[in-house]
Amino acid sequence: MKKIACDERPGWRSYAESVGFEFHTFDGEPYWDETGYYQFNLRQIEQDLEEPTEELHQMALGLVDDVIRDEEKLQQLAIPEKFWDFVANSWRNKAPSLYGRLDLVYDGTGPAKLLELNYDTPTSLFETGFFQWVWLEDQIMRGKVPQGADQFNSLQDQLETAFANLPLANPLYFASVANSIEDKGTVMYLMDIARQAGVDSRFIELEQLGEAGGQLVDLEGYAIGGLFKLYPWEFMLQEDFASVILSSQTQWLEPGWKMLLSNKGILPLLWQKYQGHPNLLESHFEQPGQSFAAGWVRKPLFSREGANVEMVTSSGEKISEPGPYADSAFIRQKLQPLPKFGDSYSMIGSWVVGNSAAGIGIREDNSLITKDSSRFLPHIILD
Amino acid sequence: MKQKVLKRSKKAALVLMVPTATFLMAGCGQEEAVQTAAFETVDQCAAYYNPEQCKADLGQALAMHSQVAPKYTDKAACETDFGVGQCETPAQAAAAAGTEQVPQQAQASSGGFFMPMMMGFLAGQMLNRSGSQLKQPVQAQPLYKSRDDRSTFRTANNTPVAKGVGPAYVKPSSVQPKPAGVVNRGGFGAQAQKRSSSSATGFGG
């Protein structure tokens, strides 16, 4: 694994905008960054990333059964009691799941370590599945990247297959919050793939969802049989329509059981069950008044994009990222610092579609905490 | 030489996100009718289909009845459309269906309203190709009969589906149940507003 500087494609910004990738630059800072790329060999991809991704995924699935029959664990994950049956039934009824992303620390050698599971509302999907794929084809054509280069990225193929084969409601509605172009971009990409798989995909702003007689309804008042929501379960459970989740006959994507796995509390539970596993970092639920030792990270049960994460490095330096998620319980995770390439720390997001590893996207930041604004860089495989 | 297996997608194409792309709505204007059936009782249904599924379909139709049936504030107006003695309140419907629970709809509008009695049910489409229930394009639902045409079963939206008990051929989009009543909106999204520092913040991660 190494980082290689590379010329940008001339005119890539206008191309990005022509395909709906409007958030390639965020607040004047680059988000998509093709001034460099990462290069892996095939063994690193297959043995160090692909196989552990699928194994960690199976370990996580194995925990769902444990949690739904254990009140103490449900409480540790702060799942409201009112929804315990909903979550358990979604698992027992095998409610289908589309995708997830595991965030990994990996520097090219040794076992990749799991930082967290983004199993409810993962994004950077378009950047991974489409835009870095096109980047590779373009750069091979321009001779900027070697002819035989490949990429660990079957994301779009696998999503299309999933949309075609999963027992999904049709039409299938897709919702994201009205004001986020990034979330809408992710949802538009999924709708696009769903359409290519023959699914009648329809967009509705999350705030426009309606309720009539206990059923979730669209703008015309028709019952919504299936809804992909790019909106966290833990928010929905607290909002005015929380009871509609229980009464509506809607098929949810991601399904209710995913709220157990997207929860940071799953990390200590994984550690309890698989203590010492080479791809896991030691993790515990935070105890009241627990001191914050060097070499540990503190994360809220519910947070995304690095928000409200704090750490103390082994040298005692304190690093923290502010955010709006300070109102939940916290976990502690042993610090495994991200590897540094040049001036940047990089993290690997490893995708799962169904139960298969489906590719990676790399995020870079100037700090040890990866966040919303962290840059996305493409990668290649070359043996 | 053996073909190298690539680790990347064979294609990454877009159809909706590209403004210049033109595409046809899948199936638009050429939707095919599928077979289902209309019944008054589980016994009639059991002559065609699995009795358990028949019971489930009748149950779903009864549950849906007071949600989708056309609503009238005035009993006479309801009877003008559906016939004298053919209208009821949600409370009466619930009692007739043998349930104690009055559907939420009725509680919400406590002023009381009238709706036609349920005269039969449309069976959901049974055992489709994939064997999967979720792909059923036709939902089990209640059926009604208008005052001036007592032989035809109609959906709550007045779509005629069958002349009497037995098989019926319907286009799935024409029999999609639509809850009739007050629609509430804005029940999701409050946490996003509360936790959003700027309007551009997303809630994926």
Boltz contact constraints between the chains, C-beta under 6 A:
constraints:
  - contact:
      token1: [A, 19]
      token2: [B, 17]
      max_distance: 6.0
  - contact:
      token1: [A, 19]
      token2: [B, 18]
      max_distance: 6.0
  - contact:
      token1: [A, 20]
      token2: [B, 17]
      max_distance: 6.0
  - contact:
      token1: [A, 118]
      token2: [B, 205]
      max_distance: 6.0
  - contact:
      token1: [A, 121]
      token2: [B, 204]
      max_distance: 6.0
  - contact:
      token1: [A, 121]
      token2: [B, 205]
      max_distance: 6.0
  - contact:
      token1: [A, 123]
      token2: [B, 204]
      max_distance: 6.0
  - contact:
      token1: [A, 130]
      token2: [B, 12]
      max_distance: 6.0
  - contact:
      token1: [A, 133]
      token2: [B, 12]
      max_distance: 6.0
  - contact:
      token1: [A, 150]
      token2: [B, 6]
      max_distance: 6.0
  - contact:
      token1: [A, 150]
      token2: [B, 7]
      max_distance: 6.0
  - contact:
      token1: [A, 150]
      token2: [B, 8]
      max_distance: 6.0
  - contact:
      token1: [A, 151]
      token2: [B, 8]
      max_distance: 6.0
  - contact:
      token1: [A, 152]
      token2: [B, 7]
      max_distance: 6.0
  - contact:
      token1: [A, 153]
      token2: [B, 8]
      max_distance: 6.0
  - contact:
      token1: [A, 154]
      token2: [B, 9]
      max_distance: 6.0
  - contact:
      token1: [A, 156]
      token2: [B, 9]
      max_distance: 6.0
  - contact:
      token1: [A, 156]
      token2: [B, 12]
      max_distance: 6.0
  - contact:
      token1: [A, 157]
      token2: [B, 9]
      max_distance: 6.0
  - contact:
      token1: [A, 157]
      token2: [B, 10]
      max_distance: 6.0
  - contact:
      token1: [A, 167]
      token2: [B, 132]
      max_distance: 6.0
  - contact:
      token1: [A, 167]
      token2: [B, 134]
      max_distance: 6.0
  - contact:
      token1: [A, 167]
      token2: [B, 135]
      max_distance: 6.0
  - contact:
      token1: [A, 169]
      token2: [B, 134]
      max_distance: 6.0
  - contact:
      token1: [A, 177]
      token2: [B, 189]
      max_distance: 6.0
  - contact:
      token1: [A, 177]
      token2: [B, 192]
      max_distance: 6.0
  - contact:
      token1: [A, 177]
      token2: [B, 203]
      max_distance: 6.0
  - contact:
      token1: [A, 179]
      token2: [B, 199]
      max_distance: 6.0
  - contact:
      token1: [A, 180]
      token2: [B, 202]
      max_distance: 6.0
  - contact:
      token1: [A, 182]
      token2: [B, 202]
      max_distance: 6.0
  - contact:
      token1: [A, 183]
      token2: [B, 202]
      max_distance: 6.0
  - contact:
      token1: [A, 183]
      token2: [B, 204]
      max_distance: 6.0
  - contact:
      token1: [A, 186]
      token2: [B, 204]
      max_distance: 6.0
  - contact:
      token1: [A, 188]
      token2: [B, 17]
      max_distance: 6.0
  - contact:
      token1: [A, 192]
      token2: [B, 14]
      max_distance: 6.0
  - contact:
      token1: [A, 192]
      token2: [B, 15]
      max_distance: 6.0
  - contact:
      token1: [A, 192]
      token2: [B, 16]
      max_distance: 6.0
  - contact:
      token1: [A, 192]
      token2: [B, 17]
      max_distance: 6.0
  - contact:
      token1: [A, 195]
      token2: [B, 15]
      max_distance: 6.0
  - contact:
      token1: [A, 195]
      token2: [B, 16]
      max_distance: 6.0
  - contact:
      token1: [A, 196]
      token2: [B, 15]
      max_distance: 6.0
  - contact:
      token1: [A, 206]
      token2: [B, 188]
      max_distance: 6.0
  - contact:
      token1: [A, 206]
      token2: [B, 189]
      max_distance: 6.0
  - contact:
      token1: [A, 207]
      token2: [B, 186]
      max_distance: 6.0
  - contact:
      token1: [A, 207]
      token2: [B, 189]
      max_distance: 6.0
  - contact:
      token1: [A, 209]
      token2: [B, 188]
      max_distance: 6.0
  - contact:
      token1: [A, 210]
      token2: [B, 183]
      max_distance: 6.0
  - contact:
      token1: [A, 210]
      token2: [B, 185]
      max_distance: 6.0
  - contact:
      token1: [A, 211]
      token2: [B, 184]
      max_distance: 6.0
  - contact:
      token1: [A, 211]
      token2: [B, 187]
      max_distance: 6.0
  - contact:
      token1: [A, 212]
      token2: [B, 179]
      max_distance: 6.0
  - contact:
      token1: [A, 212]
      token2: [B, 181]
      max_distance: 6.0
  - contact:
      token1: [A, 212]
      token2: [B, 183]
      max_distance: 6.0
  - contact:
      token1: [A, 213]
      token2: [B, 67]
      max_distance: 6.0
  - contact:
      token1: [A, 213]
      token2: [B, 104]
      max_distance: 6.0
  - contact:
      token1: [A, 213]
      token2: [B, 105]
      max_distance: 6.0
  - contact:
      token1: [A, 213]
      token2: [B, 179]
      max_distance: 6.0
  - contact:
      token1: [A, 213]
      token2: [B, 181]
      max_distance: 6.0
  - contact:
      token1: [A, 214]
      token2: [B, 104]
      max_distance: 6.0
  - contact:
      token1: [A, 215]
      token2: [B, 179]
      max_distance: 6.0
  - contact:
      token1: [A, 217]
      token2: [B, 179]
      max_distance: 6.0
  - contact:
      token1: [A, 217]
      token2: [B, 183]
      max_distance: 6.0
  - contact:
      token1: [A, 221]
      token2: [B, 178]
      max_distance: 6.0
  - contact:
      token1: [A, 221]
      token2: [B, 183]
      max_distance: 6.0
  - contact:
      token1: [A, 222]
      token2: [B, 178]
      max_distance: 6.0
  - contact:
      token1: [A, 230]
      token2: [B, 204]
      max_distance: 6.0
  - contact:
      token1: [A, 231]
      token2: [B, 203]
      max_distance: 6.0
  - contact:
      token1: [A, 235]
      token2: [B, 191]
      max_distance: 6.0
  - contact:
      token1: [A, 239]
      token2: [B, 188]
      max_distance: 6.0
  - contact:
      token1: [A, 239]
      token2: [B, 190]
      max_distance: 6.0
  - contact:
      token1: [A, 240]
      token2: [B, 187]
      max_distance: 6.0
  - contact:
      token1: [A, 241]
      token2: [B, 187]
      max_distance: 6.0
  - contact:
      token1: [A, 241]
      token2: [B, 188]
      max_distance: 6.0
  - contact:
      token1: [A, 304]
      token2: [B, 205]
      max_distance: 6.0
  - contact:
      token1: [A, 305]
      token2: [B, 205]
      max_distance: 6.0
  - contact:
      token1: [A, 324]
      token2: [B, 195]
      max_distance: 6.0
